[in-house]
Amino acid sequence: MNLVLDTSGLIHFLANQPHATHIVGQAERLYIPAIVLGEWLSGVAPSSRKGQLLAKFLESPRASVLPVDGDTAVFYGHLLQFLRKKGSPVPTNDLWIAACAMQAGAKILTSDAHFLRMPQVLTEFIGR
């Protein structure tokens, strides 16, 4: 299984929370969408302890950053249309993260329940 960590999933993993570390340990490939990297770095200095934890995580041969490109935009558009028809909005950054996961054929590790409103997206919900 390939795994995308959204920001909450990354926080749980880097805090060594058991469910998150178990799921991450089972994954073949680990992805951090560029959106998550931006969210993380907006609140954490790269030279801080948390910044160093992320850098170490990204050094793993299993881990990489997912870019956003034209194909990601297609997935984003489909998700946004679906959610608008349902009348079920989701934060914009999380739609982009979901689109990255769909593009990568990966499951999302998250504690954000709104990912569960997108049946097109495989989600590993870890609660709060």
C-alpha positions as CSV (number, residue, x, y, z in Angstrom):
1,M,0.0,0.0,0.0
2,N,1.1,3.5,-0.8
3,L,0.3,6.2,1.7
4,V,-0.2,10.0,1.5
5,L,0.2,11.8,4.8
6,D,-2.0,14.9,5.2
7,T,-0.9,17.4,7.7
8,S,-2.8,15.8,10.6
9,G,-1.4,12.4,9.7
10,L,2.1,13.8,9.5
11,I,1.6,15.4,12.9
12,H,0.4,12.1,14.4
13,F,3.3,10.2,12.9
14,L,6.0,12.6,13.9
15,A,4.6,12.6,17.4
16,N,5.0,8.8,17.4
17,Q,1.4,8.1,18.0
18,P,1.0,4.3,17.8
19,H,-1.8,3.9,15.2
20,A,-0.1,6.4,12.8
21,T,3.4,4.8,13.2
22,H,1.8,1.3,12.6
23,I,0.1,2.4,9.4
24,V,3.3,4.2,8.2
25,G,5.3,1.2,9.0
26,Q,3.2,-1.0,6.7
27,A,3.4,1.4,3.7
28,E,5.5,0.6,0.7
29,R,5.8,4.2,-0.4
30,L,5.2,7.4,1.6
31,Y,4.1,10.6,0.0
32,I,3.9,14.2,1.3
33,P,2.0,16.4,-1.1
34,A,3.6,19.8,-1.7
35,I,0.5,21.3,-0.1
36,V,1.2,19.5,3.2
37,L,4.8,20.5,3.1
38,G,3.7,24.2,2.7
39,E,1.2,23.8,5.6
40,W,3.9,22.2,7.8
41,L,6.5,24.8,7.0
42,S,4.1,27.7,7.5
43,G,4.0,26.8,11.2
44,V,7.4,25.2,11.7
45,A,10.9,26.7,11.2
46,P,13.0,24.2,9.1
47,S,15.8,24.5,11.6
48,S,13.5,23.6,14.6
49,R,13.3,20.1,16.0
50,K,10.0,19.5,14.1
51,G,11.6,20.8,10.9
52,Q,14.5,18.3,11.5
53,L,12.0,15.5,12.0
54,L,10.4,16.2,8.7
55,A,13.7,16.4,6.9
56,K,14.8,13.0,8.4
57,F,11.4,11.5,7.3
58,L,12.0,12.8,3.8
59,E,15.4,11.2,3.7
60,S,13.8,7.8,3.7
61,P,14.0,6.0,0.4
62,R,10.3,5.2,0.8
63,A,9.4,8.9,1.1
64,S,8.9,11.7,-1.5
65,V,7.1,14.9,-2.0
66,L,4.2,14.8,-4.5
67,P,4.1,17.8,-6.8
68,V,0.9,19.4,-8.1
69,D,0.5,19.3,-11.9
70,G,-2.1,19.3,-14.6
71,D,-3.2,15.8,-13.8
72,T,-3.7,16.7,-10.2
73,A,-5.9,19.6,-11.3
74,V,-8.2,17.1,-13.2
75,F,-8.7,15.0,-10.0
76,Y,-9.2,18.2,-8.0
77,G,-11.9,19.4,-10.4
78,H,-13.8,16.1,-10.3
79,L,-13.7,16.1,-6.5
80,L,-14.9,19.7,-6.2
81,Q,-17.8,19.0,-8.7
82,F,-18.8,15.9,-6.7
83,L,-18.7,17.8,-3.3
84,R,-20.6,20.8,-4.7
85,K,-23.4,18.5,-6.0
86,K,-23.6,16.9,-2.5
87,G,-23.5,20.3,-0.8
88,S,-20.6,19.1,1.2
89,P,-17.7,21.5,1.2
90,V,-14.2,20.5,2.2
91,P,-11.2,22.9,2.8
92,T,-9.5,23.8,-0.4
93,N,-6.0,22.5,0.6
94,D,-7.5,19.2,1.6
95,L,-9.2,18.8,-1.8
96,W,-5.7,19.3,-3.3
97,I,-4.3,16.7,-0.9
98,A,-7.1,14.3,-1.9
99,A,-6.4,14.9,-5.6
100,C,-2.7,14.1,-5.0
101,A,-3.7,10.8,-3.3
102,M,-6.0,9.9,-6.1
103,Q,-3.3,10.6,-8.7
104,A,-0.8,8.5,-6.8
105,G,-3.2,5.7,-6.2
106,A,-2.5,6.0,-2.5
107,K,-4.5,6.0,0.7
108,I,-4.6,9.1,2.9
109,L,-3.5,9.0,6.6
110,T,-5.6,11.6,8.4
111,S,-7.5,12.6,11.5
112,D,-9.7,15.0,9.5
113,A,-13.1,13.4,9.1
114,H,-14.1,15.4,6.0
115,F,-11.9,13.1,3.9
116,L,-14.4,10.4,4.7
117,R,-17.0,12.4,2.6
118,M,-15.1,11.6,-0.5
119,P,-15.8,8.0,-1.5
120,Q,-13.3,8.3,-4.4
121,V,-10.5,8.7,-1.9
122,L,-9.1,5.8,0.2
123,T,-8.7,7.0,3.7
124,E,-7.0,5.6,6.8
125,F,-8.8,7.6,9.5
126,I,-6.8,7.8,12.8
127,G,-9.1,10.0,14.8
128,R,-7.9,12.7,17.1
